Amino acid sequence: SYQRFVSCYRCFYNLQPQLTRSIYDQFISQLQTSIKEEIQEVKNEGNLEGLFSLLDKIVEEAKDREEPAWRPSGVPAQDVRSALVPFLLRHRSHLRRALHERQHRNSSLAQDVLAGRDSIAELQRLIQARQQAWQ
C-alpha cells in the first residue's frame, strides 16, 4: 500500500522520500482513527452493543431448543398472515362480545321504551276518563 501511495506521488517521493513516508504514516494513522470513531459513533447511535448482547442472549436461549426456529417462507403475504391471523381472531371475538353486549342493551332499552309507551297510554286513558267524568 505504501508503494501504491508512492506511485501516486512519485515526483514528491523523488524529492523527499522520508517526508513522503512520514506523510503516509500520518495519513494512515488519521484514517484508522477516523474509521474507528465512525464505527463507534454508529454503534452508539444504533445502540448496537445492547442489540448485539440481546442477540447473543437469544442465541444462547435457542441452543436449548429442540424444535427449529421460525424462518420466513419467502412469501411475504404468507408470513404476514401467520402473524396477523391470531390478532384478527382475537379482535373478531372482542367485536362479537361487544356486539352481543350492545344487542342485549338495545333490547333492554327497547323494553323500557315499550313500558314507557304503555304507561303513557294508560295515563292518557286515565286523563280522558277523568275529563269525561268532569264534563
C-alpha positions as CSV (number, residue, x, y, z in Angstrom):
1,S,0.0,0.0,0.0
2,Y,2.9,2.4,0.6
3,Q,4.2,1.5,-2.9
4,R,0.8,2.5,-4.3
5,F,1.0,5.8,-2.4
6,V,4.5,6.4,-3.7
7,S,3.4,5.7,-7.3
8,C,0.7,8.3,-6.9
9,Y,3.1,10.9,-5.6
10,R,6.2,9.8,-7.5
11,C,7.6,13.4,-8.0
12,F,7.2,14.3,-4.4
13,Y,8.8,11.0,-3.3
14,N,11.8,11.6,-5.6
15,L,12.4,14.9,-3.9
16,Q,11.9,13.9,-0.3
17,P,11.4,10.2,0.4
18,Q,11.5,10.5,4.3
19,L,8.8,13.2,4.2
20,T,6.7,11.1,1.9
21,R,6.9,8.2,4.3
22,S,6.1,10.5,7.3
23,I,3.0,11.9,5.4
24,Y,1.9,8.3,4.5
25,D,2.2,7.1,8.1
26,Q,0.3,10.2,9.4
27,F,-2.4,9.7,6.7
28,I,-2.8,6.0,7.6
29,S,-3.0,6.7,11.4
30,Q,-5.5,9.5,10.9
31,L,-7.6,7.3,8.6
32,Q,-7.6,4.5,11.1
33,T,-8.6,6.8,13.9
34,S,-11.3,8.4,11.8
35,I,-12.7,4.9,10.8
36,K,-12.7,3.8,14.5
37,E,-14.5,7.0,15.5
38,E,-17.1,6.5,12.8
39,I,-17.7,2.9,13.8
40,Q,-18.0,3.9,17.5
41,E,-20.5,6.6,16.5
42,V,-22.6,4.2,14.5
43,K,-22.5,1.7,17.4
44,N,-23.6,4.4,19.9
45,E,-26.3,5.9,17.7
46,G,-27.9,2.5,16.9
47,N,-27.3,1.0,20.4
48,L,-25.6,-1.8,18.6
49,E,-23.8,-3.1,21.7
50,G,-27.1,-3.6,23.5
51,L,-28.6,-5.2,20.4
52,F,-25.6,-7.5,20.0
53,S,-25.8,-8.6,23.6
54,L,-29.5,-9.2,23.2
55,L,-28.8,-11.2,20.1
56,D,-26.2,-13.3,22.0
57,K,-28.8,-13.9,24.7
58,I,-31.3,-15.1,22.1
59,V,-28.7,-17.4,20.6
60,E,-27.9,-18.9,24.0
61,E,-31.5,-19.5,24.7
62,A,-32.0,-21.1,21.3
63,K,-29.3,-23.7,22.0
64,D,-31.6,-25.5,24.4
65,R,-34.5,-25.7,22.0
66,E,-35.0,-28.9,20.0
67,E,-37.7,-27.6,17.6
68,P,-36.5,-25.5,14.7
69,A,-36.8,-21.7,14.9
70,W,-39.3,-19.8,12.8
71,R,-37.9,-18.7,9.4
72,P,-39.6,-16.6,6.8
73,S,-41.1,-18.7,3.9
74,G,-40.1,-16.2,1.2
75,V,-43.7,-15.4,0.5
76,P,-44.5,-12.1,2.4
77,A,-48.2,-12.5,2.3
78,Q,-48.0,-15.9,3.9
79,D,-45.6,-14.6,6.6
80,V,-47.8,-11.6,7.4
81,R,-50.8,-13.8,7.5
82,S,-49.2,-16.1,10.1
83,A,-48.6,-13.1,12.3
84,L,-51.9,-11.3,11.7
85,V,-54.4,-14.2,11.9
86,P,-54.1,-14.7,15.7
87,F,-54.5,-10.9,16.2
88,L,-57.5,-10.7,13.9
89,L,-59.2,-13.7,15.6
90,R,-58.8,-12.1,19.0
91,H,-60.2,-8.8,17.5
92,R,-63.1,-10.6,16.0
93,S,-64.0,-12.3,19.3
94,H,-63.8,-9.0,21.0
95,L,-66.1,-7.4,18.4
96,R,-68.6,-10.2,18.7
97,R,-68.7,-9.8,22.5
98,A,-69.2,-6.0,22.1
99,L,-71.9,-6.6,19.6
100,H,-73.7,-9.1,21.9
101,E,-73.5,-6.6,24.8
102,R,-74.9,-3.8,22.6
103,Q,-77.7,-6.0,21.3
104,H,-78.6,-7.0,24.9
105,R,-78.5,-3.4,26.0
106,N,-80.6,-2.3,23.0
107,S,-83.2,-5.0,23.7
108,S,-83.5,-3.9,27.4
109,L,-83.8,-0.3,26.2
110,A,-86.5,-1.3,23.7
111,Q,-88.4,-3.0,26.5
112,D,-88.1,0.2,28.6
113,V,-89.4,2.3,25.8
114,L,-92.4,-0.1,25.3
115,A,-93.1,0.0,29.0
116,G,-92.9,3.8,28.9
117,R,-95.3,3.9,26.0
118,D,-97.7,1.7,27.8
119,S,-97.6,3.9,30.9
120,I,-98.2,7.0,28.7
121,A,-101.1,5.3,27.0
122,E,-102.5,4.3,30.5
123,L,-102.1,7.9,31.7
124,Q,-103.9,9.2,28.5
125,R,-106.8,6.8,29.2
126,L,-107.0,8.0,32.8
127,I,-106.9,11.6,31.7
128,Q,-109.7,11.0,29.2
129,A,-111.8,9.1,31.8
130,R,-111.4,11.9,34.3
131,Q,-112.1,14.5,31.7
132,Q,-115.3,12.7,30.7
133,A,-116.3,12.4,34.3
134,W,-115.7,16.1,34.9
135,Q,-117.8,17.0,31.9
